[in-house]
Amino acid sequence: MSTSVAPRPRQRFPEIAAVSWEHAADRAALQTLRAVPGVDELIRKVLAMLGGERGIRLLFQGNAVRVGPTQFPKLCQLHTEVCTTFDWPTVPELYVTQTPIFNAGAYGIDTPFIVVHSAAIELLDDDELRVLLSHELGHVISGHALYRTIAAILALVSLGVLPVLGELVVLPIRLAFLEWSRKSELSADRAGLLGSQDVVTAQRLDMKMAGGGRGAGFAGQLNVDAFMQQAHEYASSSEGLDVVYKLLSTLALTHPMHTVRAAELQRWVASGEYDRILRGEYVRRGAEAGERPWRDDVAAAGSYYAGEARELVGHLADAARRAADRAREAFRNAQKP
């Protein structure tokens, strides 16, 4: 970690409820996932194979470093600070695992814990680590850890590795898990911003996940403004079947594309919801059901998905029209003497 802990004071959020920042598509996709036949049985089978909560935790207790005052003390300080920002009553266990690939995750069942890959510590400065830790705490507060544990397993293993699940792990269940997993990342990204309260730093994290690296060759070589321009170009690309290709390339992923995440975060800030939370206008824990009924989430998610569908259909129609125009032009040219 290359910089010291930033002294800039941050807004705290007493008793903030996760619904305050959760993406409507995340909440609706999770409800849909829970309703898919076979999901509950699949979860029980997977957890039984892993040894339940204790088995999952032992995987990291035995082969990772648990963060504390004498183990990664600066990371411990950042982690405690993030929990204070969200007024979270407990500080989840935090582990660092020796992994050269950048990642982090929240795992567990009743008592979730957070794992950070060593590559993330090498790559990120303290402000970026604060975004990352806030992102993972967002998963914990939202109750994502159990489902993300299962989604990660389904994304990594084949049916041959888990023969006991052969009749259960069918394509609809896998796709439902992955669709929810991608939408849950949009919620956690918002938590990452709330924990850091610096949108440029949050977007810089997306940029480093997309193409960052270690060593002198990367120092001073990345630019957030250029990355956001790239994100805009990706989001607005509609040439030919670009939208279809983007959809197909995303279906098997647990996370959205990094440029998509950066752009979604920018849209959330532009909506004014981020500033309202900073002003203290958010839902308190215990009031979620009364202040934000599930049917409202379904309606909001329906609008979100309807917008995506309209965009897809519109782009397909545009592509078809352009193809037809090119065909007509080629035919006219062929008729010329």
SULBEL-V493450 format. One record per residue. RES is the residue in one letter. PSI is psi in radians with two decimals (NA if undefined). OMEGA is omega in degrees with one decimal (999 if undefined). D_FIRST is the distance of its C-alpha to the first C-alpha in whole Angstrom. Layout:
<<RES PSI OMEGA D_FIRST> <RES PSI OMEGA D_FIRST>>
//
This chain:
<<M 2.23 -165.5 0> <S -0.24 -177.6 4> <T 2.85 178.0 6> <S 2.89 179.7 8> <V 2.19 -176.0 10> <A 2.29 -177.4 12> <P -0.14 -175.7 16> <R 2.21 179.2 18> <P 2.56 -179.8 20> <R 2.61 177.1 21> <Q 2.30 174.4 24> <R 2.73 -176.1 24> <F 1.44 -178.5 27> <P 2.21 174.9 29> <E 0.49 -179.2 31> <I 2.40 177.4 29> <A 2.56 -177.4 31> <A -0.51 -178.9 29> <V -0.35 -179.5 32> <S -0.57 -178.1 31> <W -0.14 -174.7 28> <E 2.45 175.6 30> <H 2.34 -177.6 31> <A -0.62 179.9 35> <A -0.52 175.7 34> <D -0.89 -177.0 32> <R -0.72 179.9 34> <A -0.68 179.4 37> <A -0.60 177.9 36> <L -0.72 176.6 35> <Q -0.70 177.8 39> <T -0.73 179.1 40> <L -0.78 -178.7 38> <R -0.43 -177.4 40> <A -0.14 -179.0 43> <V 2.21 179.3 43> <P 2.33 177.5 45> <G -0.21 -176.6 44> <V -0.83 -178.5 40> <D -0.72 179.6 41> <E -0.68 178.1 42> <L -0.78 -179.8 40> <I -0.76 179.8 37> <R -0.71 -179.3 39> <K -0.80 -178.4 40> <V -0.80 -178.9 36> <L -0.64 178.2 35> <A -0.70 179.6 38> <M -0.55 -178.6 37> <L -0.11 -178.9 33> <G 0.35 177.3 35> <G -2.81 -178.1 34> <E -0.82 -176.7 31> <R -0.69 179.6 31> <G -0.72 178.8 31> <I -0.78 -178.4 28> <R -0.68 -178.2 26> <L -0.49 177.6 27> <L -0.61 -177.9 26> <F -0.57 174.9 22> <Q -0.59 -177.3 23> <G -0.30 -171.5 25> <N 0.50 176.6 22> <A 3.01 -179.5 18> <V 2.16 178.0 17> <R 2.21 -176.5 17> <V 2.44 178.6 15> <G -3.02 -177.6 16> <P -0.48 -179.9 16> <T -0.01 177.1 16> <Q 1.97 -174.2 14> <F 1.02 -174.9 10> <P -0.61 179.7 11> <K -0.70 177.0 9> <L -0.67 177.0 9> <C -0.74 178.7 13> <Q -0.79 178.6 13> <L -0.74 -179.1 12> <H -0.79 178.8 14> <T -0.69 178.6 17> <E -0.74 179.8 16> <V -0.76 179.0 17> <C -0.61 177.0 20> <T -0.70 179.2 21> <T -0.72 -178.5 21> <F 0.07 179.5 23> <D 0.67 -179.1 25> <W 2.25 -170.0 25> <P -0.34 179.3 27> <T 2.72 174.8 25> <V 1.86 -177.7 21> <P 2.55 174.2 21> <E 2.50 -178.2 20> <L 2.28 -179.4 17> <Y 2.60 170.6 16> <V 2.19 179.2 13> <T 2.47 -177.9 16> <Q 1.72 -177.4 15> <T 2.18 -177.0 16> <P -0.12 -179.5 15> <I 2.26 -177.3 16> <F 2.20 173.7 14> <N 2.97 172.7 16> <A 2.86 -179.0 16> <G 2.77 173.4 19> <A 2.19 -173.9 21> <Y 2.95 177.2 24> <G -3.03 -176.3 27> <I -1.43 -178.9 30> <D -0.52 -179.5 31> <T 1.42 -174.8 28> <P 2.70 174.7 25> <F 2.90 -174.2 22> <I 2.46 178.6 18> <V 2.29 176.2 17> <V 2.28 177.4 13> <H 2.55 -178.9 13> <S -0.53 179.0 11> <A -0.58 179.4 11> <A -0.68 -179.9 9> <I -0.64 178.0 6> <E -0.61 -170.2 6> <L -0.55 -169.6 8> <L 2.59 169.1 6> <D 3.13 -172.7 5> <D -0.68 179.5 6> <D -0.68 178.0 10> <E -0.64 175.4 10> <L -0.60 177.3 9> <R -0.70 175.7 12> <V -0.80 -178.0 14> <L -0.80 -179.7 13> <L -0.65 177.1 14> <S -0.68 176.3 17> <H -0.86 -178.3 18> <E -0.65 175.5 18> <L -0.60 175.5 20> <G -0.72 175.2 22> <H -0.75 -179.1 24> <V -0.85 -177.2 24> <I -0.61 -179.9 26> <S -0.12 -178.5 28> <G 0.49 -177.3 29> <H -0.33 -164.3 28> <A -0.80 -178.5 26> <L -0.90 -175.7 30> <Y -0.56 177.8 31> <R -0.59 175.6 27> <T -0.81 -179.9 28> <I -0.74 -179.5 31> <A -0.71 179.8 30> <A -0.71 179.2 27> <I -0.79 -179.0 30> <L -0.56 -179.1 32> <A -0.42 -172.5 30> <L -0.50 -171.3 29> <V 2.81 175.7 33> <S 2.93 179.4 36> <L -0.50 179.4 40> <G -0.51 178.9 40> <V -0.54 -178.5 37> <L 1.20 -175.7 39> <P -0.48 -179.2 42> <V -0.34 -179.6 43> <L 0.16 -172.8 42> <G -0.67 -178.5 44> <E -0.16 -174.9 46> <L -0.67 -176.5 43> <V 1.48 179.2 41> <V 2.84 -173.4 42> <L -0.77 -179.3 41> <P -0.67 179.9 42> <I -0.79 179.5 39> <R -0.81 -178.6 37> <L -0.61 178.1 37> <A -0.73 176.7 37> <F -0.80 -176.1 34> <L -0.67 177.7 32> <E -0.81 177.4 33> <W -0.73 -178.8 32> <S -0.76 179.7 29> <R -0.73 -179.1 28> <K -0.55 178.5 30> <S -0.50 177.9 27> <E -0.59 178.5 24> <L -0.65 175.5 26> <S -0.85 -177.4 26> <A -0.56 176.2 23> <D -0.65 177.5 21> <R -0.70 175.8 23> <A -0.67 177.0 22> <G -0.71 177.6 18> <L -0.74 179.8 20> <L -0.61 179.6 21> <G -0.57 -178.8 18> <S -0.60 -178.1 16> <Q 0.70 178.7 20> <D 1.76 -173.2 18> <V -0.60 -179.9 20> <V -0.70 178.0 19> <T -0.72 178.9 15> <A -0.72 178.4 17> <Q -0.54 176.3 18> <R -0.59 175.7 15> <L -0.79 176.7 14> <D -0.73 -178.8 17> <M -0.73 -179.8 17> <K -0.60 175.8 14> <M -0.54 -179.0 16> <A -0.68 -173.5 19> <G 0.42 178.7 18> <G 2.96 179.0 15> <G 3.07 -177.1 13> <R 2.72 175.0 11> <G 2.98 -175.2 13> <A -0.45 -178.4 15> <G -0.30 -179.5 17> <F -0.24 -176.2 15> <A 2.15 177.9 14> <G 0.29 -174.9 16> <Q -0.03 -177.2 18> <L 2.55 -176.0 18> <N 2.12 -176.1 20> <V -0.71 -179.1 20> <D -0.74 179.0 24> <A -0.64 178.7 24> <F -0.69 179.4 23> <M -0.55 173.5 25> <Q -0.71 175.9 28> <Q -0.73 178.8 27> <A -0.72 178.3 27> <H -0.72 -180.0 30> <E -0.71 179.1 32> <Y -0.78 -176.8 31> <A -0.59 -174.9 32> <S -0.04 -178.5 36> <S 2.18 -179.1 36> <S 0.30 -179.3 40> <E 2.25 178.0 42> <G -2.20 -178.6 44> <L 0.54 -178.1 42> <D -0.75 -176.3 39> <V -0.70 178.4 38> <V -0.76 179.4 40> <Y -0.70 179.7 38> <K -0.71 179.0 35> <L -0.84 -177.5 36> <L -0.60 -178.9 37> <S -0.20 -177.4 33> <T -0.40 -169.5 32> <L -0.62 -175.5 34> <A 0.12 -176.4 32> <L 2.58 174.0 29> <T -0.32 -177.8 27> <H 2.60 172.7 25> <P 2.90 173.7 26> <M 2.57 -175.2 25> <H -0.66 177.9 22> <T -0.62 177.5 24> <V -0.75 -179.7 27> <R -0.76 179.3 24> <A -0.71 179.7 23> <A -0.69 177.8 27> <E -0.68 178.6 27> <L -0.70 177.4 25> <Q -0.70 179.4 26> <R -0.66 179.5 30> <W -0.73 177.1 29> <V -0.77 -179.0 28> <A -0.45 -179.9 31> <S -0.31 -178.9 33> <G -0.18 -177.8 33> <E -0.63 178.9 32> <Y -0.82 179.9 28> <D -0.61 178.1 30> <R -0.70 177.9 32> <I -0.72 178.4 30> <L -0.52 177.6 28> <R -0.05 -179.2 31> <G 0.17 -179.4 32> <E 1.44 -178.3 34> <Y 2.91 -179.6 33> <V 2.34 177.3 34> <R 2.67 177.8 34> <R 2.39 -178.2 34> <G -0.25 -178.6 37> <A 0.15 -173.4 39> <E -0.85 -173.5 37> <A -0.69 -177.9 41> <G -0.62 -174.5 43> <E -0.35 -178.4 41> <R 1.35 -179.9 40> <P 2.67 -177.2 42> <W -0.59 -179.1 41> <R -0.51 176.5 44> <D -0.66 177.0 42> <D -0.73 179.4 39> <V -0.75 179.9 41> <A -0.77 179.8 43> <A -0.74 178.6 40> <A -0.65 177.9 38> <G -0.72 177.6 42> <S -0.69 180.0 42> <Y -0.87 -178.7 38> <Y -0.61 177.8 39> <A -0.69 176.7 43> <G -0.75 177.3 41> <E -0.72 -179.2 39> <A -0.75 179.0 42> <R -0.71 179.2 44> <E -0.75 -179.9 42> <L -0.85 -179.0 42> <V -0.73 179.4 46> <G -0.76 179.1 46> <H -0.70 177.8 44> <L -0.73 178.7 46> <A -0.73 178.2 49> <D -0.74 179.8 48> <A -0.73 179.3 47> <A -0.73 179.1 51> <R -0.74 -179.7 52> <R -0.69 178.6 51> <A -0.73 178.8 52> <A -0.71 179.0 55> <D -0.74 179.8 55> <R -0.65 179.3 54> <A -0.76 179.6 57> <R -0.72 179.7 60> <E -0.72 178.5 59> <A -0.67 179.0 59> <F -0.76 -179.7 62> <R -0.73 179.6 64> <N -0.62 -178.6 63> <A -0.44 -179.3 64> <Q -0.23 -178.0 68> <K 2.50 179.9 68> <P NA 999 71>>
//
